[in-house]
Amino acid sequence: MHEWCYKFVDLPQVPQEIIDQSLNSISDNNIHEDWWWWPKSASEVDIVDNKSKQSVAFVQYKLSENVKDWFRENIVTSGYNAINISKTTEGDHKGAHTDKTRDYVLIYLLALGGEKPYTVWYKEKEKSLIREKKARVHDYNLLTEIDRVHIPLNKWCILNSRILHGVDLLSNSRVGFHIGLNEPFELLGKFI
């Protein structure tokens, strides 16, 4: 069976008023407590090309109920486990990992995080392609790149987060909506 890493999905654009309200929610006092896992990775160091490289953190922030309602009415009506906005800490690299609470994630970027960063998927030597939640590999000598994509601004993309993945070539903060999905197959009646 062939596993896919990502797919672009034709879904409605997010209105500017929803974007503005969401960007206002990005503050240290609005951190979503249940999603405070990835900031701990900011102290994690990876070995890439035999050099130490610190991994950035993705911080998840709460959204107001009216913003979440817009997503529930226009993007995903069921089968999701969280709707948040996230922002990376400073750095140029997010290490290879699988997500903590979701098998797939629907992303809509508001800030790329650099000129042309890439989301990259990997397979670890002697391990299955599909991995358990919260898997992390620090030694890139154990990894083989299997796919990569540049996700543009304001374009919906669903990622298979059961496969080890990370982000390369970041030069500033990456900001986007993240909708955690249990199954990727139906988004507002559009099967992918």
C-alpha positions in Angstrom: 0.0 0.0 0.0 1.3 3.4 -1.0 1.2 6.1 1.7 1.0 9.7 0.7 2.9 12.5 2.5 0.8 15.5 1.6 -2.1 16.7 -0.6 -3.3 20.2 -1.5 -7.0 20.6 -0.9 -9.4 22.9 -2.5 -11.2 24.5 0.4 -12.4 28.1 1.1 -9.9 30.9 1.7 -9.9 32.2 5.3 -11.5 35.6 5.5 -9.2 38.5 6.5 -11.3 39.3 9.6 -10.7 35.7 10.8 -7.0 36.0 10.1 -6.8 39.3 11.9 -8.6 38.0 15.0 -6.4 34.9 15.0 -3.1 36.8 14.7 -4.2 38.9 17.7 -4.5 35.7 19.7 -0.8 35.0 19.4 0.6 36.1 22.8 2.4 34.4 25.6 -0.6 34.6 27.9 -2.8 32.8 25.3 -0.8 29.6 25.0 -3.0 26.5 24.7 -2.0 24.5 27.8 -3.0 21.1 26.2 -0.6 21.7 23.3 2.5 22.7 25.3 4.4 19.7 24.1 6.4 21.0 21.1 8.0 24.0 22.9 9.9 21.5 25.0 11.6 20.4 21.8 13.3 23.8 21.6 16.1 22.4 23.7 16.4 19.3 21.5 19.5 19.0 19.3 19.7 17.1 16.1 22.8 15.8 14.2 22.5 16.9 10.6 25.4 16.4 8.2 27.5 15.5 11.3 26.8 19.0 12.9 24.6 19.8 15.9 21.5 21.7 15.0 18.9 23.0 17.5 15.3 22.3 16.7 12.7 25.1 16.7 9.5 24.7 18.7 5.9 25.1 17.4 3.8 26.9 20.0 0.1 26.4 19.7 -2.3 29.2 20.7 -6.0 29.3 21.6 -8.5 30.7 19.1 -11.8 32.4 20.1 -14.9 30.3 19.8 -16.3 32.5 16.9 -13.1 31.8 14.9 -13.3 28.1 15.6 -17.0 28.2 14.6 -15.9 29.6 11.2 -13.6 26.7 10.7 -16.2 24.2 11.8 -18.8 25.7 9.5 -16.6 26.2 6.4 -13.7 23.7 6.6 -14.2 20.6 8.8 -17.5 19.6 10.3 -16.3 16.4 12.2 -13.4 14.1 12.7 -11.0 16.8 14.0 -9.3 16.9 17.4 -8.1 20.5 17.6 -8.3 23.8 15.8 -5.4 26.2 16.6 -3.0 28.7 15.3 0.8 28.0 15.7 4.0 30.0 15.5 7.6 28.7 15.5 10.3 30.0 17.8 13.4 31.4 16.2 15.6 29.0 14.3 16.1 27.4 10.9 15.2 23.7 11.4 12.3 21.6 12.9 13.5 18.1 13.7 12.1 14.9 12.3 9.0 13.9 14.4 5.5 12.5 14.3 2.8 14.5 15.9 1.6 14.0 19.5 -2.2 13.9 19.2 -3.1 13.6 15.5 -2.6 11.4 12.5 -3.1 14.1 9.9 -3.0 17.9 10.0 -4.6 20.4 7.7 -2.4 23.5 7.4 -3.1 27.0 6.1 0.1 29.2 6.4 -0.1 32.9 7.1 3.7 33.4 7.3 6.0 31.0 5.5 8.9 31.2 7.9 11.5 32.2 5.2 11.9 32.5 1.5 11.1 29.0 0.7 11.1 26.5 3.6 10.3 22.9 2.9 8.3 20.4 4.9 10.3 17.1 4.5 9.3 13.5 5.2 11.7 10.8 6.2 12.0 7.0 6.8 14.2 5.8 9.6 16.4 2.8 8.8 15.0 -0.5 9.9 11.7 1.1 11.1 8.3 1.2 9.4 7.2 4.2 7.4 4.1 4.8 9.6 5.2 5.5 13.1 3.7 5.8 16.6 2.6 9.2 17.9 5.4 11.4 19.4 8.3 9.6 17.6 11.4 11.6 17.3 14.8 11.0 15.6 17.7 13.2 16.4 20.4 11.5 14.2 19.8 12.3 10.6 22.3 9.6 9.6 19.5 7.2 10.3 17.0 8.9 8.0 16.3 8.8 4.3 14.3 11.6 2.8 11.2 10.3 0.9 9.4 13.5 0.0 9.3 17.3 0.4 7.0 20.2 -0.4 7.0 24.0 -0.2 3.6 25.0 1.2 2.6 28.4 -0.1 0.7 31.1 1.8 -3.1 30.9 1.9 -3.3 27.4 0.4 -4.8 24.4 2.3 -2.5 21.4 2.6 -3.1 18.2 4.5 0.0 16.4 5.9 0.4 12.8 6.9 1.8 13.3 10.4 2.1 9.6 11.0 5.3 9.7 8.9 8.4 11.3 10.3 8.5 14.9 9.1 10.2 18.2 9.8 10.8 21.7 8.3 14.0 23.0 6.8 15.2 26.4 5.6 13.3 28.5 8.1 14.7 32.0 8.6 11.9 33.6 10.6 8.7 32.6 12.4 6.3 30.4 10.6 2.6 31.1 11.4 -0.4 29.1 10.4 -3.7 27.5 11.2 -3.5 23.8 12.2 -6.5 21.5 12.3 -5.7 18.1 13.7 -7.6 15.3 11.9 -8.3 11.7 12.9 -9.1 10.7 9.3 -8.3 12.8 6.2 -11.0 11.5 3.9 -13.8 13.9 4.2 -13.6 17.7 4.5 -17.0 19.4 3.9 -18.0 16.5 1.7 -14.8 16.7 -0.4 -13.1 13.4 -0.3 -9.3 13.3 -0.8 
